Amino acid sequence: MRLRHMMCLALAAGLIVGLSIRSSYALELFSPDKGFMKDAAQSGLFEVQAANLALERSKNARVTDFAQMMVNDHKQLAQELGALARSREVELPTTPSMMQKGKLSLLKGVEGDQFNDEYATVAAVKAHEDTIKLFEDYVKQGKDKEVMGFAQDALPLLRQHLQHAHTLADSMKSPVAQ
């Protein structure tokens, strides 16, 4: 009887230790790190979905070239982010945020030159400004060095996208865009 009691205590202690180790790992991944990964994933999903919409709807070569670059580059970033998240047992969202879904709905409601202009300003310029701010803030405030490295490494590409987005948006305002 005493042996059975000792075995139950040992089993309970083992479970407690196992749970506390897992909990300490979860706490180790500071919530801003997890929040950044989720926000970054949603930003990337928005970029890809908006770009796919542009590829379907636009007949403007500048818009479709930019959109294809967005699909290619943001899918690559998503793969890298996904690997980091999996290694930290963080489940990433599979859809854009509600706000981003609203922006996609607005894009779906316009056509032709108005679509091109909205895509360039909303999905290209504004989205990249927001994403760059997200990444820069995380680099300053994050705790997970590897995730911070991912964010830091992605910033030059995101800044390049923003430059291209401004060029695209400016071209939509010129008579050549018509």
C-alpha positions as CSV (number, residue, x, y, z in Angstrom):
1,M,0.0,0.0,0.0
2,R,2.8,2.4,0.9
3,L,4.6,1.6,-2.3
4,R,1.5,2.3,-4.3
5,H,1.1,5.7,-2.5
6,M,4.8,6.6,-3.2
7,M,4.4,5.7,-6.9
8,C,1.3,7.9,-7.2
9,L,3.2,10.8,-5.5
10,A,6.1,10.3,-7.9
11,L,3.8,10.2,-10.9
12,A,2.0,13.4,-9.7
13,A,5.4,15.1,-9.1
14,G,6.5,14.1,-12.6
15,L,3.4,15.5,-14.2
16,I,3.8,18.8,-12.3
17,V,7.4,19.1,-13.3
18,G,6.5,18.3,-16.9
19,L,3.7,20.9,-17.0
20,S,5.8,23.5,-15.4
21,I,8.6,23.0,-17.9
22,R,6.1,23.4,-20.7
23,S,4.6,26.4,-19.0
24,S,8.0,28.0,-18.5
25,Y,8.7,27.6,-22.2
26,A,5.4,29.2,-23.0
27,L,6.2,32.1,-20.6
28,E,9.7,32.3,-22.1
29,L,8.0,33.2,-25.4
30,F,7.0,36.7,-24.2
31,S,3.6,37.7,-25.5
32,P,5.0,40.6,-27.7
33,D,6.9,37.9,-29.6
34,K,3.9,35.8,-30.1
35,G,1.8,38.9,-31.0
36,F,4.4,40.1,-33.5
37,M,4.4,36.7,-35.2
38,K,0.6,36.7,-35.5
39,D,0.4,40.3,-36.7
40,A,3.2,39.7,-39.2
41,A,1.5,36.6,-40.5
42,Q,-1.8,38.5,-41.0
43,S,0.0,41.4,-42.8
44,G,1.6,38.9,-45.1
45,L,-1.7,37.2,-45.8
46,F,-3.3,40.5,-46.6
47,E,-0.5,41.4,-49.0
48,V,-0.7,38.1,-50.8
49,Q,-4.5,38.1,-51.0
50,A,-4.6,41.7,-52.3
51,A,-1.9,40.9,-54.8
52,N,-3.8,37.9,-56.1
53,L,-6.8,40.1,-56.5
54,A,-4.7,42.6,-58.5
55,L,-3.4,39.7,-60.7
56,E,-7.0,38.7,-61.4
57,R,-8.5,42.2,-61.9
58,S,-5.8,44.5,-63.3
59,K,-4.8,44.9,-66.8
60,N,-2.1,47.4,-65.9
61,A,1.4,45.8,-66.3
62,R,2.9,47.9,-63.5
63,V,0.2,46.8,-61.1
64,T,0.5,43.1,-62.1
65,D,4.3,43.2,-61.9
66,F,4.2,44.7,-58.5
67,A,1.5,42.2,-57.4
68,Q,3.5,39.2,-58.6
69,M,6.5,40.5,-56.7
70,M,4.3,40.7,-53.6
71,V,3.1,37.2,-54.0
72,N,6.6,35.8,-54.4
73,D,8.3,37.7,-51.7
74,H,5.5,37.6,-49.1
75,K,5.1,33.8,-49.5
76,Q,8.8,33.4,-48.9
77,L,8.6,35.5,-45.8
78,A,5.6,33.5,-44.6
79,Q,7.5,30.3,-45.0
80,E,10.3,31.7,-42.8
81,L,7.9,33.0,-40.2
82,G,6.0,29.8,-40.2
83,A,9.1,27.8,-39.4
84,L,9.9,30.1,-36.5
85,A,6.4,29.9,-35.2
86,R,6.3,26.1,-35.4
87,S,9.6,25.8,-33.5
88,R,8.0,27.9,-30.8
89,E,4.6,26.1,-30.9
90,V,2.9,29.3,-32.0
91,E,-0.2,28.8,-34.2
92,L,-0.3,31.5,-36.8
93,P,-3.6,32.9,-38.2
94,T,-4.7,31.7,-41.6
95,T,-6.7,34.8,-42.5
96,P,-6.0,38.5,-42.5
97,S,-7.4,40.6,-39.6
98,M,-10.9,41.9,-39.7
99,M,-9.7,45.3,-40.7
100,Q,-7.6,43.8,-43.5
101,K,-10.6,41.8,-44.7
102,G,-12.6,45.0,-44.9
103,K,-9.9,46.6,-47.0
104,L,-10.0,43.5,-49.3
105,S,-13.8,43.8,-49.6
106,L,-13.4,47.5,-50.6
107,L,-10.9,46.5,-53.2
108,K,-13.3,43.9,-54.6
109,G,-15.9,46.7,-55.0
110,V,-13.9,48.7,-57.4
111,E,-12.8,48.1,-61.0
112,G,-10.4,49.4,-63.7
113,D,-8.3,52.5,-62.9
114,Q,-10.1,53.0,-59.6
115,F,-9.0,49.5,-58.6
116,N,-5.4,50.1,-59.7
117,D,-5.3,53.4,-57.7
118,E,-6.9,51.8,-54.5
119,Y,-4.6,48.8,-54.8
120,A,-1.5,51.0,-55.1
121,T,-2.5,53.3,-52.2
122,V,-4.2,50.9,-49.7
123,A,-2.6,47.5,-50.4
124,A,0.8,48.7,-51.5
125,V,1.8,51.9,-49.8
126,K,-0.3,52.0,-46.6
127,A,0.1,48.2,-45.9
128,H,3.8,48.5,-46.3
129,E,4.0,51.5,-44.0
130,D,2.1,49.6,-41.4
131,T,4.1,46.5,-41.8
132,I,7.4,48.3,-41.6
133,K,6.3,50.1,-38.4
134,L,5.3,46.7,-37.0
135,F,8.7,45.2,-37.8
136,E,10.7,48.2,-36.6
137,D,8.8,48.3,-33.3
138,Y,9.3,44.6,-32.7
139,V,13.1,44.9,-33.4
140,K,13.2,47.5,-30.6
141,Q,10.9,45.8,-28.1
142,G,11.1,42.0,-28.9
143,K,12.6,39.5,-26.6
144,D,13.2,36.4,-28.8
145,K,16.5,37.0,-30.6
146,E,15.8,34.7,-33.5
147,V,12.4,36.2,-34.2
148,M,14.0,39.7,-33.9
149,G,16.6,38.5,-36.4
150,F,13.9,37.5,-38.8
151,A,12.2,40.9,-38.5
152,Q,15.5,42.8,-38.9
153,D,16.4,40.7,-42.0
154,A,13.0,41.3,-43.6
155,L,13.1,45.1,-43.2
156,P,15.3,45.9,-46.2
157,L,12.9,43.9,-48.4
158,L,9.9,45.6,-46.9
159,R,11.4,49.0,-47.4
160,Q,12.2,48.2,-51.0
161,H,8.6,47.1,-51.5
162,L,7.5,50.5,-50.0
163,Q,9.7,52.3,-52.5
164,H,8.2,50.3,-55.4
165,A,4.7,51.0,-53.9
166,H,5.2,54.7,-53.9
167,T,6.4,54.6,-57.5
168,L,3.4,52.5,-58.4
169,A,1.0,54.9,-56.6
170,D,2.6,57.9,-58.2
171,S,2.2,56.3,-61.7
172,M,-1.5,55.8,-61.0
173,K,-1.9,59.5,-60.7
174,S,-0.2,60.3,-64.0
175,P,-2.0,60.4,-67.4
176,V,0.1,57.4,-68.5
177,A,-1.8,55.2,-66.0
178,Q,-5.0,55.7,-67.9
